[in-house]
Amino acid sequence: MAMQQISESIREISADAYSTAAKATLTVSVPSVFGTTWLAARIFLFLDANPDIRMWMRTAVDFEEVDWREVDVAIVYGKPPWTGFWWRILHSIYASPVCSPQLLRGQKGIREPRDVLHHRLLHEDDGDQWRRWLTEARLPHSVKSDIYFDNFAMVLQAARDGHGVALTNDIISFRDLDEGRLVQPLTLGVATTRSYYCICHEEGLANPVIARFVDWLVDQASRPSG
């Protein structure tokens, strides 16, 4: 009986080892803020439905930051064309102001577009997106800031902590908005010059694992947020 149990254990271990070895590896690059919000809420559904795939996740925002020697599929925030690559838009971005609920209160509470000028305008670019929003709102568009971020996750955290107003969208901020960490005091939104794209080498789509993941991504992006 003991030998039989040992033999069965060896077979189970061997089967597990074979199963792991047989898994296809998919390396995916994603902007960190997109990965921790939109993708993190969905990626385990893909893994559960595709037990033959294991994934390596990396972070990069722009096409130029992606190490295409290692990455199979990337989600990038940018603007095509990209020669030699296939791409599909996942989300067009319309940015609206968001802030901590505390900025809705008091004499400087945000109730109409001009009220944002009483607060620090948070951004990771040179202020261009805020200038476009202020122009749409028919407000003076001189954007000055005493702090610049190179990571949008830091912008959102500063907004959560009540240090100012950020421009974002419900793709990135749906959890914060749903759970009350951020509020959207104004509905005016402006289109950004860049969008989120799924992208891979043109020849990559011949790989059924890559094609399966790309099709899943596009399908998920077509569904309502949340």
C-alpha positions as CSV (number, residue, x, y, z in Angstrom):
1,M,0.0,0.0,0.0
2,A,2.8,2.4,0.9
3,M,4.5,1.8,-2.4
4,Q,1.3,2.3,-4.3
5,Q,0.8,5.7,-2.5
6,I,4.4,6.7,-3.4
7,S,3.9,5.7,-7.0
8,E,0.6,7.7,-7.2
9,S,2.4,10.7,-5.6
10,I,5.2,10.5,-8.2
11,R,2.7,10.4,-11.0
12,E,0.9,13.4,-9.6
13,I,4.1,15.4,-9.3
14,S,5.2,14.4,-12.8
15,A,1.8,15.4,-14.2
16,D,2.0,18.8,-12.4
17,A,5.6,19.3,-13.7
18,Y,4.5,18.4,-17.2
19,S,1.5,20.7,-17.0
20,T,3.7,23.6,-15.9
21,A,6.3,22.9,-18.6
22,A,3.6,22.7,-21.3
23,K,2.2,26.1,-20.5
24,A,2.8,28.8,-23.1
25,T,4.4,32.0,-21.8
26,L,3.0,35.3,-22.8
27,T,4.9,38.5,-22.0
28,V,2.7,41.6,-21.8
29,S,3.6,45.2,-21.3
30,V,1.1,47.7,-19.9
31,P,1.1,51.2,-18.4
32,S,1.2,50.9,-14.7
33,V,-1.9,52.9,-13.9
34,F,-3.9,51.1,-16.7
35,G,-2.6,47.8,-15.3
36,T,-3.5,48.4,-11.7
37,T,-7.0,49.7,-12.6
38,W,-8.6,48.4,-15.8
39,L,-6.5,45.3,-16.5
40,A,-6.1,44.1,-13.0
41,A,-9.9,43.8,-12.7
42,R,-10.0,41.4,-15.7
43,I,-6.7,39.6,-16.3
44,F,-7.4,36.7,-13.9
45,L,-10.6,35.9,-15.8
46,F,-8.4,35.4,-18.9
47,L,-6.0,33.1,-16.9
48,D,-8.8,31.1,-15.5
49,A,-10.3,30.6,-18.9
50,N,-6.8,29.8,-20.4
51,P,-5.0,27.4,-18.0
52,D,-2.5,26.6,-20.7
53,I,-1.0,30.1,-20.5
54,R,1.2,31.8,-18.0
55,M,2.0,35.5,-18.1
56,W,4.8,37.8,-17.4
57,M,3.7,41.4,-16.8
58,R,5.9,44.4,-17.5
59,T,5.2,48.1,-17.3
60,A,5.8,50.8,-19.9
61,V,3.6,53.7,-21.1
62,D,4.9,54.7,-24.5
63,F,5.7,52.5,-27.6
64,E,9.3,53.6,-27.3
65,E,9.6,52.3,-23.8
66,V,8.6,48.8,-24.6
67,D,11.3,46.2,-25.0
68,W,10.1,44.6,-28.1
69,R,12.8,41.9,-28.0
70,E,11.0,40.4,-25.0
71,V,7.4,41.6,-25.2
72,D,4.7,39.7,-27.1
73,V,1.8,42.1,-26.7
74,A,1.7,45.7,-25.3
75,I,-1.0,48.1,-24.3
76,V,0.5,51.6,-25.0
77,Y,-0.8,55.1,-24.5
78,G,0.1,56.8,-27.7
79,K,-0.8,57.7,-31.3
80,P,-0.1,55.5,-34.4
81,P,1.3,54.7,-36.9
82,W,3.9,52.2,-35.8
83,T,5.7,50.6,-38.7
84,G,5.9,46.9,-38.7
85,F,3.3,46.5,-36.0
86,W,-0.4,45.6,-35.8
87,W,-2.5,47.7,-33.5
88,R,-6.1,48.1,-32.4
89,I,-7.6,51.0,-30.4
90,L,-8.9,49.9,-27.0
91,H,-10.2,53.1,-25.6
92,S,-10.5,56.7,-26.8
93,I,-10.0,59.0,-23.8
94,Y,-12.2,61.9,-22.9
95,A,-10.8,63.5,-19.8
96,S,-12.9,65.3,-17.1
97,P,-11.9,66.8,-13.8
98,V,-11.8,64.6,-10.7
99,C,-10.9,65.4,-7.1
100,S,-11.3,64.4,-3.5
101,P,-14.8,64.9,-2.1
102,Q,-13.4,67.5,0.3
103,L,-12.8,69.9,-2.6
104,L,-16.6,70.2,-3.1
105,R,-17.0,71.8,0.3
106,G,-16.4,75.3,1.6
107,Q,-16.0,78.7,-0.1
108,K,-13.7,77.2,-2.7
109,G,-15.8,74.2,-3.4
110,I,-16.0,73.2,-7.0
111,R,-19.5,73.8,-8.4
112,E,-18.8,75.3,-11.8
113,P,-15.8,75.2,-14.2
114,R,-14.2,78.4,-13.0
115,D,-13.9,77.0,-9.5
116,V,-11.1,74.6,-10.5
117,L,-8.9,77.7,-10.8
118,H,-9.0,77.9,-7.0
119,H,-7.0,74.7,-6.8
120,R,-3.8,73.1,-7.9
121,L,-4.2,71.6,-11.4
122,L,-2.4,68.3,-11.3
123,H,-0.9,66.8,-14.5
124,E,1.9,64.7,-15.8
125,D,2.5,66.6,-19.1
126,D,3.4,70.2,-19.7
127,G,-0.1,71.4,-18.9
128,D,-1.4,71.0,-22.5
129,Q,-4.4,68.9,-21.5
130,W,-5.5,71.3,-18.8
131,R,-5.1,74.2,-21.3
132,R,-7.4,72.4,-23.7
133,W,-10.0,71.7,-21.0
134,L,-9.9,75.4,-19.9
135,T,-10.3,76.6,-23.4
136,E,-13.4,74.3,-23.9
137,A,-14.7,75.8,-20.6
138,R,-14.2,79.3,-21.9
139,L,-11.7,80.1,-19.1
140,P,-8.3,81.7,-19.1
141,H,-5.8,79.0,-20.1
142,S,-2.6,80.0,-18.3
143,V,-1.7,76.8,-16.5
144,K,1.0,77.2,-13.9
145,S,2.1,74.4,-11.5
146,D,4.7,74.0,-8.7
147,I,4.9,70.3,-9.3
148,Y,5.1,68.0,-12.3
149,F,4.7,64.2,-12.2
150,D,6.1,61.7,-14.7
151,N,3.7,59.0,-13.5
152,F,0.0,59.3,-13.7
153,A,-0.5,57.1,-10.7
154,M,1.1,59.8,-8.6
155,V,-1.3,62.4,-10.1
156,L,-4.3,60.3,-9.1
157,Q,-2.9,59.7,-5.6
158,A,-2.4,63.5,-5.1
159,A,-6.0,64.0,-6.2
160,R,-7.3,61.4,-3.8
161,D,-5.3,63.1,-1.0
162,G,-7.0,66.4,-1.8
163,H,-4.0,68.2,-3.2
164,G,-5.7,69.4,-6.3
165,V,-7.8,68.5,-9.4
166,A,-6.7,65.9,-12.0
167,L,-8.0,65.2,-15.5
168,T,-8.8,61.6,-16.1
169,N,-11.6,59.3,-17.3
170,D,-13.8,56.5,-16.0
171,I,-11.7,53.8,-17.7
172,I,-8.8,54.6,-15.3
173,S,-10.8,55.9,-12.3
174,F,-14.0,53.8,-12.3
175,R,-13.0,52.2,-9.0
176,D,-12.1,55.4,-7.3
177,L,-15.3,57.0,-8.5
178,D,-17.4,54.0,-7.6
179,E,-15.9,53.7,-4.1
180,G,-16.0,57.5,-3.4
181,R,-12.3,58.2,-3.2
182,L,-12.7,60.6,-6.1
183,V,-15.7,62.5,-7.4
184,Q,-16.4,64.1,-10.8
185,P,-17.6,67.6,-10.0
186,L,-18.0,68.6,-13.6
187,T,-19.2,66.7,-16.7
188,L,-17.2,68.7,-19.3
189,G,-14.7,66.4,-20.9
190,V,-12.2,66.9,-23.7
191,A,-10.7,64.3,-26.1
192,T,-7.0,63.6,-25.5
193,T,-4.6,63.5,-28.3
194,R,-3.5,59.9,-27.4
195,S,-5.5,56.8,-26.7
196,Y,-4.9,53.3,-25.4
197,Y,-3.9,50.7,-28.0
198,C,-3.3,47.0,-28.1
199,I,-0.2,46.4,-30.2
200,C,2.0,43.5,-31.3
201,H,4.4,42.6,-34.1
202,E,2.6,42.0,-37.4
203,E,3.8,38.5,-37.5
204,G,2.8,37.9,-33.9
205,L,-0.8,37.3,-34.8
206,A,0.2,34.1,-36.4
207,N,0.9,32.8,-32.9
208,P,-2.4,31.4,-31.6
209,V,-1.6,32.3,-28.0
210,I,-0.9,36.0,-28.9
211,A,-4.0,36.0,-31.2
212,R,-6.2,34.6,-28.4
213,F,-5.0,37.2,-25.9
214,V,-5.4,40.1,-28.4
215,D,-9.0,39.0,-29.3
216,W,-9.8,38.8,-25.6
217,L,-8.4,42.3,-24.9
218,V,-10.4,43.8,-27.8
219,D,-13.6,42.0,-26.6
220,Q,-13.1,43.2,-23.0
221,A,-12.5,46.8,-24.2
222,S,-15.8,46.7,-26.0
223,R,-17.7,46.1,-22.8
224,P,-18.9,48.7,-20.4
225,S,-16.5,49.8,-17.7
226,G,-16.8,48.6,-14.1
